[in-house]
Amino acid sequence: MRYLLAVAAVVSALALSACERQPAATPAAAPVIVTVPGPAGPPGAQGAPAEKGATGATGMTGAEGAKGEQGGSGTIVVVPAPEPQR
């Protein structure tokens, strides 16, 4: 069994190396002519001003907020003085 594997490896190596393929000859490509653009021309004339569009529709009003509770007697709300601007 050992010799069979060795003989198979040698035969396959000989079979693969026996056929020498010649590379396919590719025809020479024709030279490509590329046209190069010239310098830029002068700028064009100014376009006409655009017309003003119509004003959009007014949006809907938002939902009304919840009502606050009635203040009780003796409730004092202290608002701190704003900080002076630097």
N, CA, C and O atoms as a GROMACS GRO file, in nm:
protein
  344
    1MET      N    1   0.082  -0.118   0.000
    1MET     CA    2   0.000   0.000   0.000
    1MET      C    3   0.087   0.125   0.000
    1MET      O    4   0.052   0.226  -0.060
    2ARG      N    5   0.204   0.118   0.069
    2ARG     CA    6   0.293   0.233   0.072
    2ARG      C    7   0.351   0.259  -0.066
    2ARG      O    8   0.365   0.374  -0.107
    3TYR      N    9   0.384   0.154  -0.136
    3TYR     CA   10   0.444   0.171  -0.268
    3TYR      C   11   0.342   0.223  -0.370
    3TYR      O   12   0.377   0.296  -0.463
    4LEU      N   13   0.218   0.184  -0.352
    4LEU     CA   14   0.113   0.228  -0.445
    4LEU      C   15   0.096   0.380  -0.438
    4LEU      O   16   0.081   0.445  -0.542
    5LEU      N   17   0.100   0.436  -0.320
    5LEU     CA   18   0.086   0.580  -0.303
    5LEU      C   19   0.206   0.654  -0.363
    5LEU      O   20   0.189   0.758  -0.427
    6ALA      N   21   0.326   0.601  -0.342
    6ALA     CA   22   0.446   0.663  -0.397
    6ALA      C   23   0.446   0.656  -0.549
    6ALA      O   24   0.480   0.754  -0.616
    7VAL      N   25   0.407   0.541  -0.605
    7VAL     CA   26   0.404   0.525  -0.751
    7VAL      C   27   0.298   0.617  -0.811
    7VAL      O   28   0.321   0.676  -0.917
    8ALA      N   29   0.183   0.632  -0.746
    8ALA     CA   30   0.077   0.720  -0.796
    8ALA      C   31   0.123   0.865  -0.797
    8ALA      O   32   0.090   0.940  -0.889
    9ALA      N   33   0.198   0.906  -0.697
    9ALA     CA   34   0.249   1.043  -0.690
    9ALA      C   35   0.349   1.070  -0.800
    9ALA      O   36   0.347   1.177  -0.861
   10VAL      N   37   0.438   0.973  -0.828
   10VAL     CA   38   0.539   0.989  -0.933
   10VAL      C   39   0.473   0.991  -1.070
   10VAL      O   40   0.511   1.072  -1.155
   11VAL      N   41   0.376   0.905  -1.094
   11VAL     CA   42   0.308   0.900  -1.223
   11VAL      C   43   0.229   1.028  -1.248
   11VAL      O   44   0.228   1.080  -1.359
   12SER      N   45   0.162   1.079  -1.145
   12SER     CA   46   0.085   1.202  -1.164
   12SER      C   47   0.177   1.321  -1.188
   12SER      O   48   0.143   1.410  -1.265
   13ALA      N   49   0.295   1.325  -1.123
   13ALA     CA   50   0.391   1.432  -1.148
   13ALA      C   51   0.444   1.427  -1.290
   13ALA      O   52   0.459   1.531  -1.354
   14LEU      N   53   0.472   1.308  -1.340
   14LEU     CA   54   0.520   1.293  -1.478
   14LEU      C   55   0.410   1.330  -1.578
   14LEU      O   56   0.438   1.392  -1.681
   15ALA      N   57   0.287   1.293  -1.548
   15ALA     CA   58   0.177   1.322  -1.640
   15ALA      C   59   0.151   1.472  -1.649
   15ALA      O   60   0.121   1.524  -1.756
   16LEU      N   61   0.161   1.539  -1.536
   16LEU     CA   62   0.136   1.683  -1.536
   16LEU      C   63   0.250   1.762  -1.599
   16LEU      O   64   0.227   1.868  -1.658
   17SER      N   65   0.372   1.713  -1.587
   17SER     CA   66   0.485   1.787  -1.643
   17SER      C   67   0.514   1.750  -1.787
   17SER      O   68   0.593   1.818  -1.853
   18ALA      N   69   0.454   1.645  -1.839
   18ALA     CA   70   0.482   1.599  -1.975
   18ALA      C   71   0.425   1.694  -2.079
   18ALA      O   72   0.485   1.712  -2.186
   19CYS      N   73   0.313   1.755  -2.051
   19CYS     CA   74   0.251   1.845  -2.149
   19CYS      C   75   0.300   1.987  -2.122
   19CYS      O   76   0.263   2.049  -2.023
   20GLU      N   77   0.382   2.036  -2.210
   20GLU     CA   78   0.432   2.171  -2.195
   20GLU      C   79   0.348   2.262  -2.284
   20GLU      O   80   0.355   2.254  -2.406
   21ARG      N   81   0.272   2.346  -2.224
   21ARG     CA   82   0.185   2.434  -2.300
   21ARG      C   83   0.261   2.560  -2.339
   21ARG      O   84   0.333   2.618  -2.257
   22GLN      N   85   0.245   2.601  -2.460
   22GLN     CA   86   0.306   2.725  -2.504
   22GLN      C   87   0.207   2.838  -2.477
   22GLN      O   88   0.087   2.823  -2.498
   23PRO      N   89   0.258   2.949  -2.430
   23PRO     CA   90   0.167   3.060  -2.400
   23PRO      C   91   0.104   3.113  -2.529
   23PRO      O   92   0.167   3.114  -2.634
   24ALA      N   93  -0.017   3.157  -2.518
   24ALA     CA   94  -0.087   3.212  -2.634
   24ALA      C   95  -0.027   3.347  -2.669
   24ALA      O   96  -0.003   3.430  -2.581
   25ALA      N   97  -0.003   3.369  -2.796
   25ALA     CA   98   0.054   3.495  -2.841
   25ALA      C   99  -0.057   3.598  -2.853
   25ALA      O  100  -0.154   3.578  -2.927
   26THR      N  101  -0.044   3.705  -2.781
   26THR     CA  102  -0.145   3.811  -2.788
   26THR      C  103  -0.101   3.913  -2.891
   26THR      O  104   0.016   3.951  -2.894
   27PRO      N  105  -0.191   3.958  -2.975
   27PRO     CA  106  -0.153   4.059  -3.075
   27PRO      C  107  -0.123   4.192  -3.006
   27PRO      O  108  -0.180   4.224  -2.902
   28ALA      N  109  -0.034   4.266  -3.067
   28ALA     CA  110   0.003   4.396  -3.011
   28ALA      C  111  -0.116   4.490  -3.021
   28ALA      O  112  -0.183   4.497  -3.124
   29ALA      N  113  -0.143   4.561  -2.914
   29ALA     CA  114  -0.256   4.653  -2.910
   29ALA      C  115  -0.222   4.779  -2.990
   29ALA      O  116  -0.109   4.828  -2.987
   30ALA      N  117  -0.323   4.830  -3.061
   30ALA     CA  118  -0.304   4.952  -3.138
   30ALA      C  119  -0.292   5.071  -3.041
   30ALA      O  120  -0.357   5.072  -2.937
   31PRO      N  121  -0.210   5.169  -3.074
   31PRO     CA  122  -0.198   5.284  -2.983
   31PRO      C  123  -0.330   5.361  -2.974
   31PRO      O  124  -0.400   5.380  -3.073
   32VAL      N  125  -0.361   5.404  -2.854
   32VAL     CA  126  -0.485   5.477  -2.830
   32VAL      C  127  -0.456   5.626  -2.839
   32VAL      O  128  -0.366   5.677  -2.772
   33ILE      N  129  -0.533   5.696  -2.921
   33ILE     CA  130  -0.516   5.841  -2.936
   33ILE      C  131  -0.610   5.909  -2.838
   33ILE      O  132  -0.731   5.888  -2.840
   34VAL      N  133  -0.553   5.991  -2.752
   34VAL     CA  134  -0.631   6.062  -2.652
   34VAL      C  135  -0.625   6.210  -2.684
   34VAL      O  136  -0.517   6.268  -2.695
   35THR      N  137  -0.742   6.271  -2.700
   35THR     CA  138  -0.744   6.415  -2.727
   35THR      C  139  -0.746   6.489  -2.594
   35THR      O  140  -0.822   6.454  -2.504
   36VAL      N  141  -0.663   6.589  -2.583
   36VAL     CA  142  -0.651   6.667  -2.460
   36VAL      C  143  -0.730   6.797  -2.479
   36VAL      O  144  -0.710   6.866  -2.579
   37PRO      N  145  -0.819   6.831  -2.386
   37PRO     CA  146  -0.896   6.954  -2.402
   37PRO      C  147  -0.805   7.076  -2.390
   37PRO      O  148  -0.703   7.074  -2.322
   38GLY      N  149  -0.846   7.183  -2.457
   38GLY     CA  150  -0.769   7.307  -2.453
   38GLY      C  151  -0.802   7.388  -2.329
   38GLY      O  152  -0.868   7.339  -2.238
   39PRO      N  153  -0.757   7.513  -2.324
   39PRO     CA  154  -0.784   7.596  -2.207
   39PRO      C  155  -0.933   7.631  -2.198
   39PRO      O  156  -1.005   7.624  -2.297
   40ALA      N  157  -0.976   7.667  -2.080
   40ALA     CA  158  -1.116   7.702  -2.057
   40ALA      C  159  -1.148   7.834  -2.125
   40ALA      O  160  -1.064   7.923  -2.133
   41GLY      N  161  -1.271   7.846  -2.172
   41GLY     CA  162  -1.316   7.968  -2.238
   41GLY      C  163  -1.363   8.071  -2.136
   41GLY      O  164  -1.360   8.045  -2.016
   42PRO      N  165  -1.406   8.188  -2.184
   42PRO     CA  166  -1.454   8.292  -2.093
   42PRO      C  167  -1.587   8.251  -2.029
   42PRO      O  168  -1.660   8.171  -2.086
   43PRO      N  169  -1.619   8.305  -1.910
   43PRO     CA  170  -1.746   8.268  -1.846
   43PRO      C  171  -1.864   8.324  -1.924
   43PRO      O  172  -1.851   8.425  -1.994
   44GLY      N  173  -1.978   8.259  -1.911
   44GLY     CA  174  -2.099   8.301  -1.981
   44GLY      C  175  -2.165   8.421  -1.914
   44GLY      O  176  -2.121   8.468  -1.809
   45ALA      N  177  -2.272   8.470  -1.977
   45ALA     CA  178  -2.344   8.587  -1.925
   45ALA      C  179  -2.424   8.548  -1.801
   45ALA      O  180  -2.457   8.431  -1.781
   46GLN      N  181  -2.455   8.649  -1.719
   46GLN     CA  182  -2.533   8.630  -1.596
   46GLN      C  183  -2.675   8.592  -1.632
   46GLN      O  184  -2.731   8.648  -1.726
   47GLY      N  185  -2.735   8.500  -1.562
   47GLY     CA  186  -2.872   8.458  -1.588
   47GLY      C  187  -2.973   8.558  -1.534
   47GLY      O  188  -2.938   8.648  -1.457
   48ALA      N  189  -3.098   8.542  -1.574
   48ALA     CA  190  -3.205   8.631  -1.527
   48ALA      C  191  -3.238   8.599  -1.382
   48ALA      O  192  -3.226   8.484  -1.340
   49PRO      N  193  -3.279   8.701  -1.303
   49PRO     CA  194  -3.315   8.675  -1.163
   49PRO      C  195  -3.442   8.590  -1.154
   49PRO      O  196  -3.529   8.597  -1.241
   50ALA      N  197  -3.452   8.511  -1.051
   50ALA     CA  198  -3.566   8.421  -1.034
   50ALA      C  199  -3.687   8.498  -0.981
   50ALA      O  200  -3.673   8.602  -0.916
   51GLU      N  201  -3.805   8.445  -1.012
   51GLU     CA  202  -3.927   8.507  -0.961
   51GLU      C  203  -3.949   8.462  -0.818
   51GLU      O  204  -3.909   8.352  -0.779
   52LYS      N  205  -4.015   8.549  -0.739
   52LYS     CA  206  -4.041   8.517  -0.600
   52LYS      C  207  -4.158   8.419  -0.593
   52LYS      O  208  -4.260   8.439  -0.660
   53GLY      N  209  -4.144   8.317  -0.513
   53GLY     CA  210  -4.250   8.217  -0.499
   53GLY      C  211  -4.362   8.265  -0.408
   53GLY      O  212  -4.350   8.367  -0.341
   54ALA      N  213  -4.471   8.191  -0.407
   54ALA     CA  214  -4.586   8.225  -0.323
   54ALA      C  215  -4.558   8.189  -0.178
   54ALA      O  216  -4.480   8.098  -0.149
   55THR      N  217  -4.622   8.264  -0.088
   55THR     CA  218  -4.607   8.238   0.055
   55THR      C  219  -4.682   8.111   0.092
   55THR      O  220  -4.792   8.087   0.041
   56GLY      N  221  -4.626   8.032   0.178
   56GLY     CA  222  -4.689   7.907   0.219
   56GLY      C  223  -4.808   7.930   0.311
   56GLY      O  224  -4.827   8.041   0.363
   57ALA      N  225  -4.886   7.826   0.332
   57ALA     CA  226  -5.004   7.835   0.417
   57ALA      C  227  -4.962   7.840   0.564
   57ALA      O  228  -4.858   7.788   0.602
   58THR      N  229  -5.046   7.905   0.646
   58THR     CA  230  -5.020   7.915   0.789
   58THR      C  231  -5.048   7.780   0.855
   58THR      O  232  -5.144   7.712   0.820
   59GLY      N  233  -4.964   7.742   0.948
   59GLY     CA  234  -4.981   7.614   1.016
   59GLY      C  235  -5.094   7.616   1.117
   59GLY      O  236  -5.148   7.722   1.149
   60MET      N  237  -5.128   7.498   1.168
   60MET     CA  238  -5.236   7.486   1.266
   60MET      C  239  -5.185   7.526   1.404
   60MET      O  240  -5.065   7.519   1.431
   61THR      N  241  -5.277   7.568   1.490
   61THR     CA  242  -5.239   7.604   1.627
   61THR      C  243  -5.220   7.476   1.708
   61THR      O  244  -5.280   7.373   1.678
   62GLY      N  245  -5.138   7.484   1.810
   62GLY     CA  246  -5.112   7.367   1.893
   62GLY      C  247  -5.225   7.339   1.991
   62GLY      O  248  -5.318   7.418   2.003
   63ALA      N  249  -5.216   7.227   2.059
   63ALA     CA  250  -5.317   7.189   2.158
   63ALA      C  251  -5.306   7.279   2.280
   63ALA      O  252  -5.198   7.327   2.314
   64GLU      N  253  -5.419   7.300   2.346
   64GLU     CA  254  -5.421   7.385   2.464
   64GLU      C  255  -5.368   7.306   2.583
   64GLU      O  256  -5.401   7.188   2.600
   65GLY      N  257  -5.287   7.372   2.666
   65GLY     CA  258  -5.228   7.304   2.781
   65GLY      C  259  -5.328   7.280   2.893
   65GLY      O  260  -5.438   7.336   2.892
   66ALA      N  261  -5.289   7.196   2.988
   66ALA     CA  262  -5.376   7.164   3.102
   66ALA      C  263  -5.386   7.285   3.194
   66ALA      O  264  -5.292   7.364   3.207
   67LYS      N  265  -5.502   7.298   3.260
   67LYS     CA  266  -5.524   7.409   3.353
   67LYS      C  267  -5.456   7.379   3.486
   67LYS      O  268  -5.454   7.265   3.532
   68GLY      N  269  -5.402   7.484   3.548
   68GLY     CA  270  -5.338   7.467   3.677
   68GLY      C  271  -5.440   7.467   3.791
   68GLY      O  272  -5.556   7.504   3.773
   69GLU      N  273  -5.392   7.426   3.909
   69GLU     CA  274  -5.482   7.423   4.024
   69GLU      C  275  -5.485   7.560   4.091
   69GLU      O  276  -5.391   7.639   4.080
   70GLN      N  277  -5.594   7.586   4.159
   70GLN     CA  278  -5.611   7.711   4.231
   70GLN      C  279  -5.510   7.714   4.347
   70GLN      O  280  -5.492   7.614   4.417
   71GLY      N  281  -5.446   7.827   4.366
   71GLY     CA  282  -5.350   7.840   4.474
   71GLY      C  283  -5.419   7.844   4.610
   71GLY      O  284  -5.527   7.901   4.622
   72GLY      N  285  -5.357   7.785   4.711
   72GLY     CA  286  -5.415   7.784   4.844
   72GLY      C  287  -5.375   7.911   4.919
   72GLY      O  288  -5.289   7.986   4.874
   73SER      N  289  -5.436   7.933   5.032
   73SER     CA  290  -5.403   8.053   5.110
   73SER      C  291  -5.270   8.030   5.181
   73SER      O  292  -5.244   7.920   5.231
   74GLY      N  293  -5.188   8.131   5.185
   74GLY     CA  294  -5.060   8.122   5.253
   74GLY      C  295  -4.948   8.066   5.167
   74GLY      O  296  -4.837   8.048   5.217
   75THR      N  297  -4.972   8.037   5.039
   75THR     CA  298  -4.866   7.985   4.953
   75THR      C  299  -4.784   8.101   4.900
   75THR      O  300  -4.839   8.195   4.842
   76ILE      N  301  -4.652   8.094   4.918
   76ILE     CA  302  -4.564   8.200   4.872
   76ILE      C  303  -4.467   8.139   4.769
   76ILE      O  304  -4.405   8.036   4.796
   77VAL      N  305  -4.456   8.203   4.654
   77VAL     CA  306  -4.363   8.158   4.551
   77VAL      C  307  -4.249   8.258   4.545
   77VAL      O  308  -4.270   8.377   4.521
   78VAL      N  309  -4.125   8.210   4.568
   78VAL     CA  310  -4.008   8.296   4.567
   78VAL      C  311  -3.935   8.274   4.435
   78VAL      O  312  -3.897   8.162   4.402
   79VAL      N  313  -3.915   8.383   4.360
   79VAL     CA  314  -3.844   8.376   4.233
   79VAL      C  315  -3.707   8.439   4.256
   79VAL      O  316  -3.698   8.555   4.295
   80PRO      N  317  -3.597   8.363   4.232
   80PRO     CA  318  -3.464   8.421   4.255
   80PRO      C  319  -3.433   8.529   4.151
   80PRO      O  320  -3.481   8.526   4.038
   81ALA      N  321  -3.350   8.624   4.195
   81ALA     CA  322  -3.311   8.734   4.106
   81ALA      C  323  -3.216   8.677   3.998
   81ALA      O  324  -3.135   8.589   4.026
   82PRO      N  325  -3.229   8.729   3.876
   82PRO     CA  326  -3.140   8.680   3.770
   82PRO      C  327  -2.996   8.723   3.795
   82PRO      O  328  -2.971   8.828   3.854
   83GLU      N  329  -2.901   8.638   3.750
   83GLU     CA  330  -2.760   8.672   3.767
   83GLU      C  331  -2.722   8.785   3.674
   83GLU      O  332  -2.771   8.792   3.561
   84PRO      N  333  -2.635   8.875   3.720
   84PRO     CA  334  -2.593   8.984   3.630
   84PRO      C  335  -2.509   8.928   3.515
   84PRO      O  336  -2.433   8.833   3.533
   85GLN      N  337  -2.523   8.987   3.399
   85GLN     CA  338  -2.446   8.940   3.284
   85GLN      C  339  -2.303   8.985   3.294
   85GLN      O  340  -2.276   9.095   3.343
   86ARG      N  341  -2.211   8.904   3.248
   86ARG     CA  342  -2.069   8.936   3.259
   86ARG      C  343  -2.021   9.006   3.136
   86ARG      O  344  -1.904   9.041   3.126
   0.00000   0.00000   0.00000
